[in-house]
Amino acid sequence: MNYISNTHHELTPTNPVIETILSRSAAKYYDTSATLSDDQIRDLVRIGTSAPTSFHLQNWRFIAVRTPEAKARLRPIAWNQPAITEAAVTFIIVGRFADASTVPARLAPVVEAGIMPAHLVPEWEAPARSLYDNQPQRQRDEAVRSATFGTAAIIYAARSLGFGSTPMIGFDAEAVHREFGLAEDEIPVMLLTVGPERAGNWPQKPRLPLADVLSFA
Ligand SMILES: Cc1cc2nc3c(=O)[nH]c(=O)nc-3n(C[C@H](O)[C@H](O)[C@H](O)COP(=O)(O)O)c2cc1C
């Protein structure tokens, strides 16, 4: 059994999930001849959508940019980053402003599945309304939070399948919004390149010491 090294005697055993997380790094160089099938892309996004969202809003959308034509439209409005055209696929991770009126529709399948009793639906909608109604900053924050969780799930799923990935903020948000037909209540939160790698990528960079980022309360 392998353990995560720490200074104490209570050792955390590693497992494939932890190894996947710890071995991920941002991929710059991709196998330019590699493609992912639409079914592989669907699988990645299906896994991504298993991530949690506030009130189960699922306020996200994923645009898989994978044809040469679409990549050529995206690259110039993404700081001309070569990975956009070199990676098998670049996802435009779209966050939608949180809209509490969608809660009943989002929860209907949960009730249908017998997970949640129907009488609880208004008990979720009411606090969602108090949180988000007429609160544009919070609506937008939630778009970013949800999209980020979904992105993270795709990143680690991709890693576990042997694909590299890089989240990217280096793009012109207004241009992406316009060029890819986003709605008024949507923002391009991130781009995420995914695909088989080629040689030359850096390993994961060292992190700040835990003492700098962790405090106990
Ligand atoms: C929100 C976000 C935006 C990023 N934007 C870019 C980008 O536009 N281009 C790029 O090459 N890397 C981008 N990165 C990758 C970071 O530079 C990288 O994750 C960081 O240097 C740590 O490297 P490591 O994860 O490989 O250890 C981004 C990462 C995050 C989380």
The ligand as an SDF file (V2000), in Angstrom:
LIG
                    3D

 31 33  0  0  0  0  0  0  0  0999 V2000
   -8.7090   29.5050  -14.1580 C   0  0  0  0  0  0  0  0  0  0  0  0
   -7.4560   29.0550  -14.8520 C   0  0  0  0  0  0  0  0  0  0  0  0
   -7.0770   29.6810  -16.0160 C   0  0  0  0  0  0  0  0  0  0  0  0
   -5.9450   29.2750  -16.7170 C   0  0  0  0  0  0  0  0  0  0  0  0
   -5.6720   29.8350  -17.9340 N   0  0  0  0  0  0  0  0  0  0  0  0
   -4.6670   29.3240  -18.6820 C   0  0  0  0  0  0  0  0  0  0  0  0
   -4.4630   29.7730  -20.0190 C   0  0  0  0  0  0  0  0  0  0  0  0
   -5.1950   30.6060  -20.5550 O   0  0  0  0  0  0  0  0  0  0  0  0
   -3.4370   29.2310  -20.7140 N   0  0  0  0  0  0  0  0  0  0  0  0
   -2.6150   28.2790  -20.1860 C   0  0  0  0  0  0  0  0  0  0  0  0
   -1.6900   27.8300  -20.8870 O   0  0  0  0  0  0  0  0  0  0  0  0
   -2.7930   27.8300  -18.9130 N   0  0  0  0  0  0  0  0  0  0  0  0
   -3.8080   28.3090  -18.1700 C   0  0  0  0  0  0  0  0  0  0  0  0
   -4.0190   27.8190  -16.8940 N   0  0  0  0  0  0  0  0  0  0  0  0
   -3.1440   26.7890  -16.3560 C   0  0  0  0  0  0  0  0  0  0  0  0
   -2.3040   27.2930  -15.1720 C   0  0  0  0  0  0  0  0  0  0  0  0
   -1.2580   28.1120  -15.6290 O   0  0  0  0  0  0  0  0  0  0  0  0
   -1.7370   26.0630  -14.4120 C   0  0  0  0  0  0  0  0  0  0  0  0
   -2.8110   25.2840  -13.9240 O   0  0  0  0  0  0  0  0  0  0  0  0
   -0.8540   26.4990  -13.2600 C   0  0  0  0  0  0  0  0  0  0  0  0
    0.3240   27.1000  -13.7560 O   0  0  0  0  0  0  0  0  0  0  0  0
   -0.4730   25.3100  -12.3740 C   0  0  0  0  0  0  0  0  0  0  0  0
    0.1170   24.3070  -13.1510 O   0  0  0  0  0  0  0  0  0  0  0  0
   -0.1740   22.7590  -12.8520 P   0  0  0  0  0  0  0  0  0  0  0  0
   -1.6480   22.7030  -12.6660 O   0  0  0  0  0  0  0  0  0  0  0  0
    0.3010   22.0230  -14.0860 O   0  0  0  0  0  0  0  0  0  0  0  0
    0.6200   22.3980  -11.6480 O   0  0  0  0  0  0  0  0  0  0  0  0
   -5.1450   28.2340  -16.1820 C   0  0  0  0  0  0  0  0  0  0  0  0
   -5.5400   27.6110  -14.9880 C   0  0  0  0  0  0  0  0  0  0  0  0
   -6.6790   27.9990  -14.3450 C   0  0  0  0  0  0  0  0  0  0  0  0
   -7.1040   27.2780  -13.1030 C   0  0  0  0  0  0  0  0  0  0  0  0
  1  2  1  0
  2  3  1  0
  2 30  2  0
  3  4  2  0
  4  5  1  0
  4 28  1  0
  5  6  2  0
  6  7  1  0
  6 13  1  0
  7  8  2  0
  7  9  1  0
  9 10  1  0
 10 11  2  0
 10 12  1  0
 12 13  2  0
 13 14  1  0
 14 15  1  0
 14 28  1  0
 15 16  1  0
 16 17  1  0
 16 18  1  0
 18 19  1  0
 18 20  1  0
 20 21  1  0
 20 22  1  0
 22 23  1  0
 23 24  1  0
 24 25  2  0
 24 26  1  0
 24 27  1  0
 28 29  2  0
 29 30  1  0
 30 31  1  0
M  END
$$$$
